Amino acid sequence: MALVNQVQKRVKMTKWDVVKFQIVTHCYINKIVMSDSDLNCLTLLSFNQPISLTDFCYDASSEESWIFKSPQTVRNSVNKAEKNNLVIKDETNKKQIMLNPELKVQTEGTILLDYKFLGNDTQETQGNN
């Protein structure tokens, strides 16, 4: 039986950080490159969905949100996220956007994340599974 070096970390985070971590992890696993501002934009969206694209662009570029400086920059970020299947538009109202439910990002209640990742030295797991 192979020896596995196990690392356990326990951290208490703000709800914002826990939600952002879920998005970061999804992007990392799926090799989707997103800037910190893009990730903050998606995190904001996850707390305010579904929402009109226009309203969201103004929300994410307001002085309170500090994410982007203009609504157009927000729109560009949302388009990038949509191309990466992170954001979807409502089927009936194309002007409504939301985080893709397939990400299964949790935003409500007390959230405990329990991820298990395995890094293997052998090549057998690459391409065979």
C-alpha positions as CSV (number, residue, x, y, z in Angstrom):
1,M,0.0,0.0,0.0
2,A,1.4,3.4,-1.0
3,L,2.1,6.0,1.6
4,V,0.1,9.2,1.2
5,N,1.3,12.5,2.8
6,Q,-1.9,14.2,4.0
7,V,-2.2,17.9,4.7
8,Q,-5.1,19.2,6.6
9,K,-5.8,22.9,7.0
10,R,-8.6,24.5,8.9
11,V,-9.3,28.2,8.3
12,K,-12.2,30.4,9.3
13,M,-13.0,32.9,6.5
14,T,-15.5,35.5,5.6
15,K,-18.4,34.4,3.6
16,W,-17.1,36.5,0.6
17,D,-13.8,34.6,0.8
18,V,-15.4,31.2,1.0
19,V,-17.5,31.9,-2.0
20,K,-14.6,33.3,-3.9
21,F,-12.5,30.3,-3.0
22,Q,-15.1,28.0,-4.5
23,I,-14.9,29.9,-7.8
24,V,-11.1,30.0,-7.7
25,T,-11.0,26.3,-7.1
26,H,-13.3,25.6,-10.1
27,C,-11.2,27.8,-12.3
28,Y,-8.0,26.2,-11.2
29,I,-9.2,22.7,-11.7
30,N,-10.6,23.6,-15.2
31,K,-7.5,25.6,-16.2
32,I,-9.6,28.8,-16.6
33,V,-7.4,31.9,-16.2
34,M,-9.2,34.7,-14.4
35,S,-7.8,37.9,-12.9
36,D,-8.5,38.8,-9.3
37,S,-10.9,41.5,-10.5
38,D,-12.8,38.9,-12.6
39,L,-13.0,36.6,-9.6
40,N,-14.3,39.4,-7.4
41,C,-16.9,40.2,-10.1
42,L,-18.1,36.6,-10.2
43,T,-18.2,36.5,-6.4
44,L,-20.4,39.7,-6.4
45,L,-22.6,38.1,-9.0
46,S,-23.0,34.9,-6.9
47,F,-24.6,37.0,-4.1
48,N,-26.9,39.0,-6.4
49,Q,-28.3,36.6,-8.9
50,P,-30.2,36.5,-11.1
51,I,-29.7,40.1,-12.0
52,S,-30.1,42.4,-15.0
53,L,-26.8,42.7,-16.9
54,T,-27.1,46.4,-17.0
55,D,-27.7,46.7,-13.3
56,F,-24.9,44.4,-12.5
57,C,-22.5,46.3,-14.7
58,Y,-23.3,49.5,-12.7
59,D,-23.1,47.6,-9.3
60,A,-19.7,46.1,-10.1
61,S,-18.3,49.5,-11.2
62,S,-19.7,51.6,-8.4
63,E,-17.4,53.1,-5.8
64,E,-18.8,50.8,-3.1
65,S,-17.9,47.6,-5.0
66,W,-14.3,48.7,-6.0
67,I,-14.1,45.9,-8.6
68,F,-14.0,47.7,-11.9
69,K,-13.9,51.4,-12.9
70,S,-16.4,51.3,-15.7
71,P,-19.6,49.4,-16.6
72,Q,-18.0,48.4,-20.0
73,T,-15.1,46.7,-18.1
74,V,-17.6,44.7,-16.1
75,R,-19.4,43.8,-19.3
76,N,-16.1,42.6,-20.8
77,S,-15.4,40.5,-17.7
78,V,-18.9,39.0,-17.8
79,N,-18.5,38.1,-21.5
80,K,-15.2,36.4,-20.7
81,A,-16.9,34.4,-17.9
82,E,-19.7,33.5,-20.2
83,K,-17.3,32.2,-22.8
84,N,-15.7,30.0,-20.1
85,N,-19.2,28.7,-19.1
86,L,-19.0,30.4,-15.7
87,V,-21.9,32.8,-16.3
88,I,-25.1,32.0,-18.1
89,K,-28.0,34.2,-19.4
90,D,-31.6,33.4,-18.6
91,E,-33.3,31.4,-21.3
92,T,-36.4,33.6,-21.4
93,N,-34.8,37.0,-20.6
94,K,-31.3,37.2,-22.2
95,K,-30.6,40.4,-20.2
96,Q,-30.6,38.5,-16.9
97,I,-27.3,36.8,-15.9
98,M,-26.4,34.4,-13.2
99,L,-23.5,32.2,-12.1
100,N,-23.7,28.8,-13.9
101,P,-25.5,26.5,-11.5
102,E,-23.2,23.6,-12.6
103,L,-20.4,25.3,-10.5
104,K,-22.5,24.4,-7.4
105,V,-21.2,27.5,-5.6
106,Q,-22.8,27.8,-2.1
107,T,-23.6,31.3,-0.9
108,E,-26.2,30.9,1.9
109,G,-26.0,29.8,5.5
110,T,-22.9,28.4,7.2
111,I,-20.6,27.0,4.5
112,L,-18.0,24.2,5.2
113,L,-15.9,23.3,2.2
114,D,-14.4,19.8,2.2
115,Y,-12.1,19.3,-0.8
116,K,-9.9,16.3,-1.2
117,F,-7.1,16.5,-3.8
118,L,-4.6,13.8,-4.6
119,G,-1.3,14.5,-6.3
120,N,0.3,11.2,-7.5
121,D,4.0,10.7,-8.4
122,T,3.2,8.0,-10.9
123,Q,2.1,8.7,-14.5
124,E,-0.7,6.0,-14.3
125,T,-3.4,8.5,-13.4
126,Q,-2.7,10.9,-16.3
127,G,-4.7,9.9,-19.3
128,N,-5.9,6.6,-17.9
129,N,-8.7,7.9,-15.7
